[in-house]
Amino acid sequence: MTELVVAGAAIVRDYHIFVARRSRPQAVSGYWELPGDQVGPDEDEQSALQREFTTEFSISLRCVDRILSDRKLQSWPTEDGESTSDVTLRVWRCQLPSEATLDTELGEPRPNMYSYDESRWLDIDDLDAVGPWRDADRLMADEIADYYRNDDIWQMAD
């Protein structure tokens, strides 16, 4: 069986991390996470993230580099309600276009309501302002916040 890879986007601007609430599949509906998607058979992780953001948030995305260690997920829900095991979550530091004018108070960019029904920019010191989180995503959000706090170059780039 081939390992399934899910790519997640770490987007931080001015000490705020972009997160979204899943609306489907049903097994994860209502849970907050780092936006992302399963990597398809003919795409790489960056392409999967770019596809997800173009489709779901109508905005382009630039993948800068992979950060953090891979995280094994116990399962990943499929659209048909089944669950797949042997899943790896990989997080990419990403940037939205610098010329994009986003109202972070409104959670922009807003989802197109296919996979997500809500989005927010959370202060990295208040990640529990939303919930419930998918477990692996909540742990990784803490790690991303620590990484951002200690990376002057990332802070200047955003």
C-alpha positions as CSV (number, residue, x, y, z in Angstrom):
1,M,0.0,0.0,0.0
2,T,1.3,3.4,-0.9
3,E,1.7,6.0,1.8
4,L,-0.7,8.8,1.6
5,V,0.6,12.4,2.0
6,V,-1.4,15.3,3.1
7,A,0.2,18.8,2.7
8,G,-0.7,21.6,5.1
9,A,0.0,25.3,4.7
10,A,1.6,27.4,7.4
11,I,0.7,31.0,6.6
12,V,1.7,33.5,9.2
13,R,1.4,37.3,8.9
14,D,2.1,39.7,11.7
15,Y,1.9,37.1,14.4
16,H,-1.4,35.7,13.1
17,I,-1.7,32.2,11.6
18,F,-4.3,31.4,8.9
19,V,-6.6,28.4,9.8
20,A,-9.8,27.1,8.3
21,R,-12.8,24.9,9.5
22,R,-13.5,21.8,7.5
23,S,-17.1,21.3,6.2
24,R,-16.4,18.0,4.5
25,P,-15.9,15.1,4.6
26,Q,-18.4,14.5,7.4
27,A,-15.9,12.7,9.7
28,V,-13.9,16.0,10.1
29,S,-16.7,18.5,9.6
30,G,-16.5,21.3,12.1
31,Y,-12.8,20.8,13.0
32,W,-10.2,23.6,12.6
33,E,-7.0,22.9,10.8
34,L,-4.1,24.2,8.8
35,P,-5.6,24.4,5.3
36,G,-4.4,21.8,2.9
37,D,-5.2,18.6,1.0
38,Q,-4.2,15.1,0.1
39,V,-1.5,15.0,-2.5
40,G,-2.8,13.4,-5.7
41,P,-1.1,10.7,-7.7
42,D,0.2,13.1,-10.4
43,E,1.2,16.1,-8.3
44,D,3.7,17.1,-5.7
45,E,3.0,18.7,-2.3
46,Q,3.4,22.3,-3.5
47,S,1.0,21.6,-6.4
48,A,-1.6,20.1,-4.1
49,L,-1.4,23.2,-1.8
50,Q,-1.6,25.6,-4.8
51,R,-4.6,23.6,-6.2
52,E,-6.4,23.7,-2.9
53,F,-5.9,27.5,-2.4
54,T,-6.9,28.3,-5.9
55,T,-10.0,26.1,-5.7
56,E,-11.0,26.7,-2.1
57,F,-9.9,30.3,-1.4
58,S,-9.6,31.8,-5.0
59,I,-6.1,33.0,-4.3
60,S,-2.7,31.9,-5.4
61,L,-0.2,30.6,-2.9
62,R,3.6,30.4,-2.9
63,C,5.2,27.5,-1.1
64,V,8.5,28.6,0.4
65,D,9.9,25.5,2.1
66,R,9.0,22.5,4.2
67,I,9.1,23.1,7.9
68,L,8.8,20.8,10.9
69,S,9.0,17.0,10.9
70,D,6.5,14.8,9.3
71,R,3.6,13.9,11.4
72,K,1.9,10.5,11.2
73,L,-1.9,10.7,11.2
74,Q,-3.9,7.8,12.6
75,S,-6.3,8.2,9.7
76,W,-7.4,10.4,6.9
77,P,-11.2,10.5,5.9
78,T,-12.1,10.0,2.3
79,E,-15.1,11.6,0.6
80,D,-17.0,8.3,0.6
81,G,-16.9,8.1,4.4
82,E,-14.1,5.6,4.7
83,S,-10.9,6.2,6.5
84,T,-7.3,5.5,5.3
85,S,-4.4,4.7,7.5
86,D,-0.6,5.2,6.9
87,V,-1.0,8.9,6.3
88,T,1.8,11.5,6.7
89,L,1.1,15.3,7.2
90,R,3.8,17.6,5.9
91,V,3.7,21.3,6.5
92,W,4.9,23.9,4.1
93,R,5.7,27.5,5.0
94,C,3.6,29.4,2.5
95,Q,2.9,33.0,1.5
96,L,-0.1,34.6,0.0
97,P,0.6,37.3,-2.7
98,S,2.1,40.4,-1.1
99,E,-0.1,42.6,-3.3
100,A,-3.3,40.9,-2.0
101,T,-5.3,43.2,0.2
102,L,-6.8,41.0,2.8
103,D,-9.2,41.9,5.6
104,T,-7.8,39.7,8.3
105,E,-10.6,40.7,10.7
106,L,-13.0,39.0,8.3
107,G,-10.8,36.0,7.9
108,E,-9.9,36.7,4.3
109,P,-9.3,34.9,2.0
110,R,-12.7,33.4,2.6
111,P,-13.5,29.8,1.6
112,N,-15.7,28.9,-1.4
113,M,-17.6,26.5,0.9
114,Y,-16.5,23.3,-0.7
115,S,-14.0,21.8,1.8
116,Y,-14.1,24.6,4.3
117,D,-16.9,26.8,5.7
118,E,-14.9,29.3,7.8
119,S,-11.5,30.8,8.0
120,R,-9.7,33.0,10.5
121,W,-6.4,34.6,11.3
122,L,-5.5,33.6,14.8
123,D,-3.1,35.4,17.1
124,I,-0.3,32.8,17.6
125,D,-0.6,33.4,21.3
126,D,-4.3,32.5,21.3
127,L,-4.7,29.4,19.2
128,D,-7.5,28.1,21.3
129,A,-9.7,31.1,20.2
130,V,-11.3,28.5,17.9
131,G,-12.1,24.9,18.4
132,P,-12.4,22.0,18.2
133,W,-9.1,21.4,16.4
134,R,-7.9,18.3,14.6
135,D,-5.3,16.9,17.0
136,A,-2.3,16.9,14.7
137,D,-3.1,20.3,13.4
138,R,-3.3,21.9,16.8
139,L,0.0,20.4,17.8
140,M,1.6,21.6,14.6
141,A,0.1,25.1,15.0
142,D,1.9,25.4,18.4
143,E,5.2,24.3,16.7
144,I,4.6,26.8,13.8
145,A,4.0,29.6,16.3
146,D,7.3,28.7,18.1
147,Y,9.1,28.5,14.8
148,Y,7.8,31.9,13.7
149,R,8.6,33.6,17.0
150,N,12.2,32.5,16.7
151,D,12.7,33.2,13.0
152,D,13.5,36.9,12.3
153,I,13.7,36.2,8.6
154,W,10.2,34.8,8.4
155,Q,8.9,37.7,10.4
156,M,10.5,40.2,8.0
157,A,9.3,38.3,4.9
158,D,5.6,38.5,6.0
